Amino acid sequence: MDTVELGLVNWGVIILYLLGMLGVGIYFTRRASASTDSYFRAEGRIPAWAAGFSIYATTLSAITYMSTPEQAYLNDWAYAAGNLAIFAIVPLLIHFYIPFFRKLNVTTAYDYLEERFNPLIRVLGSLMFVLFHIGRIAVVVYLPTLAITSVTDMSPLLVAGLVGALAVLYTFLGGIEGVIWSDVIQGIILLAGAVVILVAGFLAIDGGLGTVISDGMADGKFITGANWDLTNTAAAAIPIIFIGSVFNNLYQYTGSQDVVQRYQTTASLKDTAKSLITNGILALITIPLFYGMGTMLYSYYARGTSLPEGVNTSAIVPYFVVSVLPAGLAGLVIAAILAAAQSTLSSSMNSISACLTVDVWNRFGQSRGLKPASVGVARGIIIVAGLLGVGVALYLVSTNQAETWNLFLSIMGLFGVPLAAVFALGIFTRRANGAGVLLGLAAGSVAAWIAQSNGANPFTVSTIGFLVTLAAGYLLSLLWSAVRGSDDHDITPLTIFGTDTAYTRRGTAAEEAAADRR
């Protein structure tokens, strides 16, 4: 389609934003360099509200900022059931999951998996996270690249490089503390940008909000009876979306290092609970903002102002921004899209670094004579992760991918959700063991892949992946125990049957037993 130039004023706003993010990373460099604990956990210095804002900004991302309005523009508000699922699982997280992460004082979520099961599952879980987030980085870099290249003549290679390089730089410098405070700033910018788009759209449409609501109701752009039809194969029904989103969000909030890492940055369990409540409220606010944006765009382009032929609908938000908003405001909103992307990029890269540093290098390297990883090693991993993600993003640019939310959900269903079932088996059962869970994880991933290959929607794929892993993991654990016997290490304190009971780590227990024998 024809490009619309941003102009000097808009570029000035965008450059000021980018320099501000770089400044945040520089500000926290000294603290982050103190130790890997400070680099990955901020030593508990983050207030609850900031951690909650950071979780929100991390899980929202450019995928939500551009793909949520695209979904509402093309279809309806049915996917909003996913936001309700986030709010619904907050009590479950606070009462049944967070206490175990805090009890073990983990740096990564997968430390729990080793204590509950074995080292192999820890490494496997960590590597699955890394693979999933390389894919996530790619999608998140792709969307702002699409946003800017759809309205300017800039090279996709240059844009993707700039978006990725800046996120790498301030993550490299400031560690998790810099990432979280960047998230807070970026979260405020992206919410303000969404409000600006909505207000501008209502003012540009004759009749404003009333016309948008009327058009949406007339053309089935909100929620209709068809959204509840479980026999409709053309689109996922709301119950399926909700259930699948529960499993997707269980992965993000229990098995995904980028979120779990934030639980350890607050001073207490009570503060962690407050951060999750803050995030849940923000997830509800997202519904009218971003789905409303999509419905507004539908009404705007249905009433005389048509989209250029061949437009990629994933670029509809930035195209509207630079076509309708005045100079300065358009730059602010493009900066908001970049903010949504970079909040996720920085979190993903810092978390990938934490996993490879703590779960691989420190866990296994020291037994082979390697020194514990330094902050320098952690920073080097961030650079490599950023380069890989940008490389995959350029592939997405070259293939002009649309409907990127479904692409993202498909990646999550294959690499993420089965792992959420592993955490559930560990916390809610005493009989699950390492061998059974490992086989169940393989079965769940294969089942998810088969479902996806046969055209199942992403929410059905997630539901199948979770339930097959859960059922197969438990049954195969029972079978393994019957054949080989059970582990004599007491794992009850790591389950809901021993939430308030102190836990002795496996290595500590072995050392105490050896001391007793001496």
N, C-alpha and C positions, 0 to 999 in steps of 0.2 A: 504494500500500500504506500501512498505518498507519505513522506516524512513531514513532521511539523517541527520547526527548529525551536529549541528551548530558549535561546537568547541569553545574553550576558547576565541579566538579573537572576534568572533561574539558576544558571551555572554558578553564580556567586553564592547563592544560598546553599547549593549542594556542596560546594567546596568548603564553606564555613562549617557545615555539619561534619564532613569527613575530617577536617582538621581538629574539630572538637573531640571526635572519637579517638583520634591519635593522641590528643592531649591527655585523655583519661588513662590510656595505657601507659604513657610516660610517667604520669603522676604516681601510679602504683608500682612502678618498676622496682624500687628499692625494697619495699615490703615483700614483693613476690620473690625476689632473689634470695631471701633469707634461707629458705629450705624448701624441699618438695612439699612438706606439710603445709607451709604457708602458700605455696604456689597452687596447690590443688584444693585446699580446704579453708584458707583464709584464717585459720586458727580460731574459728568461732566468732569472728568480729562483725558478721553481717546481721543487721536488725531484721526482725521477722517480716516487716512490710516490704523491705527491699528484696529479700529472698523470694517472697511471694510474687512480686512484680517481675523478678528475674525468671521464675518458673513460667509465668504467663508469656513473657516475651520470647523465651526459648521455645516453648511449644507452639506459639502462634506462627511466627516466621512469615516469610514472603509467600509460602505455600498458602497460608490462610489469607494474606492480604490481597493476593491476586486471584487465587483459585476459588475462594469462597464466593466472592461476587460473580465470578465466571459461572459457578455452579447455579447460583440463584438466577443469573441472567438466562442461562440455557434451559434450566429446569424449574426448580422451586426451592422451598426452604426445608425439604425433608432432611438434609444432612445436618440441620441444626440439632437433631436428636443426639448427635455426637457431643455437642457442648453440654447438653443436659446430662449426658453420661459422665462427663468430667465432674460435675457438681455432685452427682449421685454417689461416686466412689470415694469422695473425701472422707466421710466417717470410717469407711473400711480401711483406708490408708492410715488414718490417725490411730485407730484402735488395734489393727492387726499386722501392719507392716512396719511402720516407722520405729516402733519400740525395738525391733530386732537389729535394724541398722544402727540405731543409737547404742544399743547394748554392746555390740561388737566394736563400736567406734571405727567403722570401716572407712577407708578412703575410696574404694570402689564397691559397687553393689555385689560384685562377684566374689568378694571375700566371704560373704555369707554363704555362697554356694559351696565353697571349699569346706567350711566348717560343718555345714549341714550334710554334704555329700562327699566330695573328694576333689583333689586338685584338677583332674581332667575336666570336670564339669565347670570349674571356675574358669579355666583357660578357654574352653569352648564358648561359654557364655560371653566372655570378654571379647573374643574374636568375632562372634556373631554381631555383637554391638558395633565393633569397628567396621565390619562390612556394611551393615545397615546404614551407619552414619557417613561412610564415604558416599553411598548412594544419596543420602539426604543432603549432604553438602553440594553434590552435583545439581540436584533439583533446585536447591535454594540459590545457588549461583546463577543457574539458568534463568530463573524468573526475572530478577532485576536486569540481567543482560538483555532478555527479551523486551523488558519495559523500556530500556533506554534506546536500544537499536531499532525499536519500532517507531520511535519518534525523532531519531537523529540519523545522520549518516555515519556514525562512529562504527568502527570495526567491532564485531562481537568478541574477537580475541582480545582487543584492548579493554573493552568494558569488563569482561569476565576476569581478566588479569587484575584490573584495578579493584573491583569488588572483593575478589579473593585475597589480593595482596594486602589491602588495608586491614581486613579482618585478621589475617595471619599476623600482621605487625603488632596490633594492639593486644591480641591474645598472647603473642610471644612475649611482650614486655610486661603486661600487668597481671598475668595469672588469673586465677578465678575471681579475685577481688576486683580487678579491673574489668573483667567480663561482667560481673554482676552489676556494678555501678554503671557500666555502659548499657546494660540491659534496661536499667531503670530509666535512663535518659531516652533510649530508643523506644521503650514502651510508651512513654509520654508523647513522644513525637508521632509514633504510628497511630495512637488513638486520636490525637489532635488532627492528623492528616485525614483520618476516616470521617471525622465530624465535618471538616472543611469540604470534602467531596460531597457528602450528603446535602449539606446546606446549599452548596453551589448548584447541585442538581435540582433541588426543589425550586430554587429561584429561577432556573433556566426553563422549567417546564410550566406551561400555562395551567394554572390551577394548583401547582405545587404538590404538597403531600397528599392532598385529597385525590388528585388525578393519579398519582402513583398507586395509591391504595385501590382506587377504582379499576385501573388497568390490571393490577395484580390479581384482583378477585375475579375479574371477567375472564382472564386468560389462564387461570389456575396456577398462578405464580407463587402462591403461599402454600397452604396445606389443603388437600382435597381428599375425598373418599378414596381415590385411587392410591394415595400414599399408604393406605392401610391394607391394601389388597395383597395378601401373601401369595396369591397365584399369578400375580403380574410379573412376568419374566423380563420385561423391558427395563425395569428399574427396581432397586431395592425398596422394600416396604419399610415404614418407620420402625416397626418392632425389630426387624433384621438389622437396620442401621443402628438402633440403640444397643442391641445385644453385641453386635460386632464392635461398636465403639467402646463398650465397657471393656472388652478384651484388649482392644488397641490401647486404651488409656491405662489399663492395668500394666501393660508393658512399659509405656512411657513413664509411669509414676512408680514402678517397682523394679523393673528390669533394665531400665535405660539409664546409663551412668550420668548423662547430662542433667537429669532431674534429681536423681538420688544424691549426686554430689552436693547439691544445694542443701540437702537435709543436714549435712555435717558442717555447714558454714555458719549456722546459728548457734546460740549459746546453750540452748536447752531443748528438751522434747516439747515443752509448751510453746516455745517460739517456732519450732518446726510446724506444729499444728496450726498456729496462727498464719504462717506463710501459706499453707495449703488452703486455708479458708479464704485468704486474700485472692489466691489464684482462682479458686472456684467462683468467686463473685465476678472477677474480671472475665472469666469464660462465659458467664451469662450475659454480660454487657456486650460481648462480641456478637451475639445473635442479631439484635436489631441493627447494630452498626454495619456489619459486613454483609449479612444477607439483605438488609435494607438497601445497601449500596447496589447490589446486583439487580434488585427489583426496580430501583430508580433508573439504572442504566437501561434496563429493558424498556421502561416507559419512555425515556428520553429518545432512544433510537427507533422506537416504534411510531413516533409522532413527527415524522418529517425529516429528521436529521439521520440519514442512514450511514451505517458503517461503510468504509471503503471495501470494495470487492476483494476477497481473498484474505481478509484480516484474520490473524490468529486470535481466537477469543481469549486466550490467556493474557493478551496485551490490551484488553478492552479498558481496564482501569487507567493505565498510563496514557492511552490515546485520548480518553475523555479529559484527563487532567490537563494535558498540554493544549488541547483544542478549546477548552471552555474556561479554565481558570486563568485569572490575570497573572502577569509576571510577578514573581516572588512567591505567591501562593502555590503556583505549579511547582516551583523549585522545592518548596517545603514538602509537598506531597511526594514528589519523586524521592526526596531525602527520607521520607517516612517508609517508602518501599525498600530503600536501601537499609534503613534501620531494622525493618522486619527481617531482612535477609541476614544482616550482619550479627544480630543478636543470636540467631540460630547457628550461624557459622562459627562464631567465637566459642559458643558453648560446646558444639560438636567437636571442634578441634582440641579444646582443652580436655574434654572428656576422653577422646581417643588417646591423647597423650597420657592421661592418668591410667587408663587401662593397660596400655603397652608398657608403661614405666613400672607400675605397681604389680600388675597381674602376671607379667611376663619377665621383664628384666630383673626386678628385685626378687620376685618369688623364685625364679629358677636360675638366674644368672649367678647369684652369690654362691650357690652350691658348686658352681664351676669356676670359682675364683674371681668372678667379676665384682667390682666395687658397686655399692648401692648407686642407683642412678642419681645424677646431679640435676639441678635445674637446667643446666645446659643440654643434657640428654632430652629432657622433657620438651624443651623448646625446639630442638632439632626434629622431634617427632611431629610437632605442630606444623613445621614447614612442609614435611613430606606429605602429611594428611591433606594440607591445603592444596598442594600441587596435584595430587591424585584427584581430589574432588573437582578442581577447576578443569582438569583434563576430561573427565566424564561429562561435565557441564557443556563443554564445547562440542561433544558428540551430540548432546540433546539439541544444541543450537543448530547443528548441521542437518539434523533430521526434522527440525521444526515441530517438536512435540507440542500437542495441545492437551487439554483436560489433565493437567499435571497432578491434580489432587488424587485422582484414581491411580495414577502411576506411583505416587508416593505411598498410598495405602496398600498397593500391591506389594511393594518392597517390604513394608512393615509386616504384612501378613506372612511372608515367607521367612524373613530373618528375625522378626521381633516377637510376634505374639506367641509362638510355641515356647519361647523362653519365659514368658509371663506365667505359663502353666507350670514350669519347673519351680519357680518361686512359690506358687500356690501349693504345690505338692510338698515343698519343704516346710512351709509355715502351718498348713492346715492338717497334715497327716504325720504320724510317727512311723508308719510302716514303709514309706517311700525310701528307697536307697539309691546309691549312686549308679549301679548297673541298670536297674529298672528304669530310672529316670533318663539315663543316657539313651536307652533303646526307645523309650517313649518319645523323647525329643526328636529322634530320627524319624519315627513313625509320623509324628505330627507335622514335621516339615515336608515329608513326602506327600502326605494327605493334602496339605495346603497347596503344594505345587500341582498335584493332579486336579484339584478343584479349580485352580486358576487356569490351567491348561484347557479345561472343559468349559471355560467361559463364565464361571461363577463370578458374581460381583465381589468387590474387595471385602465387604462386611461378612459375606458368607465364607470367604476364604479364611478370614481371621477367626470366625466362630469354629470352623472345622479344625483349623490348626490348633487352637486352644483345647477344644474338647477331646480331640484324638490324643494329644500329648498327655492331657490329664488322665484319661481313662487308661491308655496303654501304659503310661508310666507307673500308675498305681498297681495295675494287675501284674505287670512284669516284675515289679518290685516284690510282690507277694510270692510269685513263682521263684524268683532268685533266692529269696530268703529261705523258702522251703528246701531248695536244692543245696545252697552253699552256707546257710546260716546267716546270722545278722551281725552287724558291727557292734562291738561291745562298748563303744564310746557313747556316753549319755548325751543324746541330742535333744532331749525333752525341753531344755531351756530355750531352744531355738524354734520351738513350735508354740502354738496357742495354748498348749497344755502346760507350759512352763514360762509364761510371759514375765512373771515377776521373780523368776528364779535366776540366780547368778549362773553364768556359764563359764566353764573352764575350757580354754582352747585346746585343740588336739595336741599341738606341740608342747604346750605347758603340761598337759596331763602325762605325756610320755616322759618328759623330763622329771616330773615328780615321782613317777613310778620307778625310773632308773635310780633316782636318789634313794628311794626306799630300799631298793635291792642292794645298794652299796652299804 
